[in-house]
Amino acid sequence: MELPSDGTAAASAGPFVSVVLTFHNNLEFVDTALEQMGRLTFENYELFIIDDGSTDGTDEALVASVDPDAKVHLVRHGENKGIASVRNDAVMRAKGEFIWFVDCDDEWEPRILERLVAAARQTGADLVVCGANARRGHRVRPLERPQGRPLVDGVQAKSMVLREELRGYLWNKLIRRRVLLANPFPIMKSMSDFAGLTAYIQSVNRVAFVPEALYTHVYRASSITNRKERDYGDFERCWHLGRQMARTLSRTEQTRREVLAFDYWAYYLNVVNTSRRLGASSAEAKAREEEIRKLMKWRDLPLLALIRPKVALRASAFIIAGRSYGRLHGFVTSLRRLRHGG
């Protein structure tokens, strides 16, 4: 793998960004991921290429493809540590002022780091977010698209998390390393990125936004969010962490509405839809749906509609359908598949 050398004075003082590129049984993406790294237009970075206990030949392919030097570090974990642990370890090893986490099976524009770094330098922000798309098969849709003001303070950023305007995805974010050192990612089976966001956002002074979609997240059958082994406890933990973050905000009517919206989209509906996707016939799934049915209230919906109309509509469907929601959910899912060609 050949990376550009910038030869600047800044580079001699140390990398400005530490890039963390992780692999776990991703042999087919080794070449394309390394090629994309080599095309980055921003040069003052160090790269951590991490294999997290692969068993499919990924580790051997990385050893053959990567020539470690002062800029490129190959980290090989003999056993699978899990993504949260791997990220925390990388943050401890890093020397850069900022961290950029990358998924090896995704795609990004060569200028992504250049644009993120420019915004960080211009604004002094601890967190910079660019637009992102999601691709599933041939379908591409906006996933996170910064809108409105190009810069917000930490209080406004926390409100954006509650409204789902600032999401947990790491790959479209440049994060100041000291913020992550103070707020390690919680060790969870899934959703550690969002759980981490609720913690590190409390240490962020301001957030800058780059409107261009510079990253494409590619959904694959093997991705962690598509796997069958989802832990409902992770949803509950994220919910409590978000609630804990919300308690640092002033108790205004607007905050009350934002917390209500967070309850519904981050926990209630997330649990219901996941139980349906993974098979609601299990005793645990049925128990979870009954729990959510007791938590959702008709009186919440008018307030919810003011801030998140689509969430209010989905909640209304669940409440109205009652125990027939499964059939309604299946019907809507079938229509969507027909609409998008299978």
C-alpha positions in Angstrom: 0.0 0.0 0.0 1.4 3.4 -1.0 0.2 6.6 0.8 1.1 10.1 -0.2 3.8 11.8 1.8 3.2 15.5 2.4 6.6 16.6 3.6 5.2 19.6 5.3 6.3 21.2 8.6 2.9 20.3 10.1 3.6 16.6 9.3 7.0 16.7 11.0 5.3 17.9 14.2 2.9 14.9 14.1 -0.2 13.9 12.2 -3.2 16.1 12.4 -5.6 13.2 11.9 -5.5 9.6 13.0 -7.5 7.4 10.7 -8.8 4.1 12.1 -9.7 1.5 9.4 -11.0 -1.7 10.9 -11.4 -5.2 9.5 -13.1 -8.4 10.8 -13.5 -11.2 8.2 -13.6 -8.7 5.4 -11.1 -10.3 3.0 -13.0 -9.2 -0.1 -12.6 -5.5 0.8 -8.9 -5.4 1.7 -7.8 -4.2 -1.7 -10.6 -1.7 -2.3 -10.3 -0.2 1.2 -6.6 0.3 0.9 -6.9 1.8 -2.6 -9.4 4.3 -1.3 -7.1 5.3 1.5 -4.3 5.9 -1.1 -6.5 8.3 -3.0 -7.2 10.7 -0.1 -6.2 14.3 -1.0 -5.4 15.3 2.6 -2.0 14.0 3.5 -1.1 14.9 7.1 -2.6 11.8 8.7 -1.5 8.5 10.3 -3.4 5.3 9.5 -4.2 2.5 11.9 -5.2 -0.6 9.9 -6.7 -3.0 12.5 -7.6 -6.7 12.1 -9.9 -7.8 14.9 -9.3 -11.5 15.0 -10.3 -12.4 11.4 -10.4 -16.1 10.5 -11.1 -15.8 6.8 -7.6 -14.8 5.6 -8.1 -11.0 6.1 -5.1 -10.9 8.5 -2.8 -12.6 6.1 -3.9 -10.4 3.2 -3.2 -7.3 5.2 0.2 -8.5 6.2 1.0 -9.1 2.5 -0.5 -5.7 1.4 0.7 -3.3 4.1 4.2 -2.1 4.7 4.1 -0.5 8.1 6.1 2.7 8.6 5.9 6.0 10.6 2.6 6.8 8.9 1.0 3.3 8.6 0.4 1.1 11.6 -0.8 -2.5 11.3 -2.5 -3.7 14.5 -3.4 -7.4 14.6 -5.7 -8.7 17.3 -5.4 -12.5 17.5 -8.9 -12.8 19.1 -12.0 -10.8 18.3 -12.3 -8.0 20.8 -15.4 -6.3 19.4 -15.7 -2.9 17.6 -16.0 -0.8 20.7 -12.9 -2.2 22.4 -11.0 -1.9 19.1 -11.9 1.7 18.8 -11.0 2.6 22.3 -7.6 0.9 21.9 -7.0 2.8 18.7 -7.8 6.1 20.4 -5.2 5.3 23.0 -2.5 4.5 20.4 -3.3 7.5 18.2 -1.2 10.7 17.9 -3.4 12.8 15.8 -5.4 15.8 17.1 -8.5 14.4 15.5 -9.8 10.8 14.9 -11.7 9.5 11.8 -13.2 6.0 12.0 -13.8 4.2 8.7 -15.6 1.0 7.8 -13.6 -1.0 5.4 -16.6 -2.1 3.3 -17.9 1.5 2.7 -17.0 4.1 0.1 -15.8 7.7 0.5 -14.8 10.7 -1.6 -11.0 11.3 -1.9 -11.5 14.9 -0.6 -13.5 13.9 2.6 -10.7 14.4 5.0 -9.6 17.6 3.3 -13.1 19.1 3.7 -13.6 17.9 7.3 -10.2 19.2 8.4 -10.8 22.6 6.7 -14.0 23.0 8.7 -12.3 22.0 11.9 -9.5 24.5 11.4 -11.9 27.3 10.3 -14.3 26.9 13.3 -12.3 25.3 16.1 -15.0 22.7 16.5 -14.4 19.5 18.4 -16.7 17.6 16.1 -17.2 18.0 12.3 -20.0 16.2 10.5 -20.4 15.8 6.7 -23.3 14.5 4.7 -23.6 10.8 4.0 -25.6 8.5 1.8 -26.8 4.9 2.3 -26.8 2.3 -0.4 -28.7 -0.9 -0.3 -28.4 -2.8 -3.5 -29.0 -0.2 -6.2 -31.0 2.1 -4.0 -29.2 5.2 -2.7 -30.8 7.6 -0.1 -29.6 10.4 2.1 -28.6 9.0 5.5 -27.3 12.0 7.4 -27.5 15.4 5.7 -26.5 18.5 7.7 -29.0 21.3 7.2 -29.4 24.8 8.6 -26.6 26.5 10.4 -23.0 25.4 9.6 -22.0 25.7 13.3 -23.8 25.0 16.6 -22.7 25.0 20.2 -22.7 22.0 22.5 -26.2 22.7 24.0 -27.7 22.9 20.5 -25.9 19.7 19.5 -27.4 17.7 22.4 -30.9 18.9 21.3 -30.0 17.7 17.8 -29.2 14.2 19.2 -32.6 14.0 20.9 -34.3 15.0 17.6 -32.3 12.5 15.6 -30.7 15.2 13.6 -27.3 14.3 14.8 -26.8 10.5 14.7 -24.3 8.0 16.0 -22.5 7.1 12.8 -18.8 7.6 13.2 -17.6 7.4 9.6 -18.9 10.9 8.6 -17.4 12.5 11.7 -14.1 14.0 12.6 -13.8 13.9 16.4 -11.2 15.6 18.5 -9.1 12.9 20.2 -9.1 14.4 23.7 -12.9 14.3 23.7 -12.8 10.5 22.9 -10.1 9.9 25.5 -12.4 11.4 28.1 -15.4 9.4 26.9 -14.5 5.9 25.8 -17.0 3.9 23.8 -19.2 1.6 26.0 -18.6 -2.1 25.5 -21.8 -3.3 23.8 -22.8 -5.9 21.2 -24.2 -3.2 19.0 -25.0 0.5 19.1 -21.8 1.5 20.9 -21.4 4.3 18.3 -24.7 6.0 19.4 -24.0 5.3 23.1 -20.6 6.9 22.6 -22.2 9.9 21.0 -24.4 10.6 24.0 -21.3 10.7 26.2 -18.7 12.6 24.0 -21.2 15.2 22.8 -21.3 16.4 26.4 -17.6 17.4 26.1 -17.9 19.1 22.7 -17.7 22.9 22.5 -19.2 23.2 19.1 -20.1 21.1 16.1 -19.4 22.2 12.5 -21.3 20.8 9.5 -20.1 20.1 5.9 -23.2 19.8 3.7 -21.7 17.6 0.9 -22.4 13.9 1.0 -18.8 12.7 1.1 -19.4 9.2 2.5 -21.5 6.3 1.4 -22.5 3.6 3.9 -23.1 0.3 2.1 -25.7 -2.0 3.8 -24.7 -5.7 3.6 -26.3 -8.8 5.0 -23.2 -9.3 7.2 -23.3 -5.8 8.8 -23.7 -5.7 12.6 -27.1 -4.0 12.4 -28.5 -6.7 10.1 -27.5 -9.7 12.3 -29.9 -11.8 14.2 -28.2 -11.5 17.5 -29.5 -8.2 18.7 -29.5 -7.5 22.4 -32.6 -5.6 23.6 -30.6 -4.5 26.5 -28.5 -2.4 24.2 -31.6 -0.4 23.2 -32.4 0.1 26.8 -28.9 1.2 27.7 -28.8 3.7 24.8 -32.2 5.1 25.9 -31.0 5.6 29.5 -27.7 7.2 28.3 -29.7 9.6 26.0 -32.0 10.4 28.9 -28.9 11.1 31.1 -27.6 13.4 28.5 -30.9 15.2 28.3 -30.8 16.0 32.0 -27.9 18.4 31.4 -30.2 20.6 29.3 -32.5 23.3 30.7 -36.0 22.2 31.6 -37.9 24.0 28.9 -41.1 23.0 27.1 -39.0 22.5 23.9 -36.7 20.1 25.8 -39.6 18.2 27.1 -40.9 17.7 23.6 -37.4 16.6 22.4 -37.1 14.1 25.2 -40.5 12.7 24.3 -39.5 12.3 20.7 -36.3 10.6 21.8 -38.3 8.1 23.9 -40.4 7.1 20.9 -37.8 6.9 18.1 -34.8 5.7 20.1 -36.5 3.1 22.3 -40.2 2.4 21.8 -40.3 2.1 18.0 -36.8 0.8 17.7 -37.7 -2.2 20.0 -41.0 -2.8 18.2 -39.5 -2.7 14.7 -36.5 -4.8 15.6 -38.6 -7.5 17.2 -40.7 -7.6 14.0 -37.6 -7.8 11.8 -36.0 -10.5 13.8 -39.1 -12.6 14.4 -41.8 -11.5 16.8 -42.9 -15.0 17.6 -40.4 -15.4 20.4 -41.5 -15.0 24.0 -39.0 -12.2 24.5 -40.2 -10.3 21.5 -43.8 -10.6 22.6 -42.9 -9.4 26.1 -41.0 -6.5 24.7 -43.9 -5.4 22.6 -46.3 -5.6 25.5 -43.9 -3.5 27.5 -43.8 -0.8 24.8 -47.6 -1.0 24.4 -47.9 0.1 28.1 -45.4 2.9 27.7 -47.0 4.5 24.6 -49.8 7.0 25.4 -52.4 8.6 23.3 -51.8 11.9 25.1 -48.2 11.9 23.8 -49.1 12.0 20.2 -50.2 15.7 19.7 -46.9 16.9 21.3 -44.9 14.3 19.4 -46.5 15.4 16.1 -45.2 18.9 16.6 -41.6 17.9 16.5 -41.5 14.5 14.8 -44.7 14.0 12.6 -43.5 10.7 11.0 -42.6 9.2 14.4 -46.1 10.2 15.7 -47.7 8.5 12.7 -45.8 5.3 13.3 -46.6 5.3 17.0 -50.3 5.9 16.1 -50.3 2.9 13.8 -48.9 0.7 16.6 -51.4 1.9 19.2 -54.4 1.7 16.9 -53.5 -1.8 15.5 -52.9 -3.2 18.9 -52.1 -6.9 18.7 -52.9 -6.8 15.0 -49.8 -4.7 14.4 -47.8 -7.7 13.2 -50.1 -8.2 10.3 -50.1 -4.5 9.5 -46.3 -4.4 9.7 -46.0 -7.4 7.4 -48.4 -5.9 4.8 -46.5 -2.6 4.7 -43.1 -4.4 4.5 -44.4 -6.4 1.5 -45.6 -3.3 -0.2 -42.2 -1.7 0.2 -40.5 -4.7 -1.3 -42.8 -4.7 -4.3 -42.2 -1.0 -4.7 -38.4 -1.4 -4.8 -38.4 -4.5 -6.9 -38.1 -7.3 -4.3 
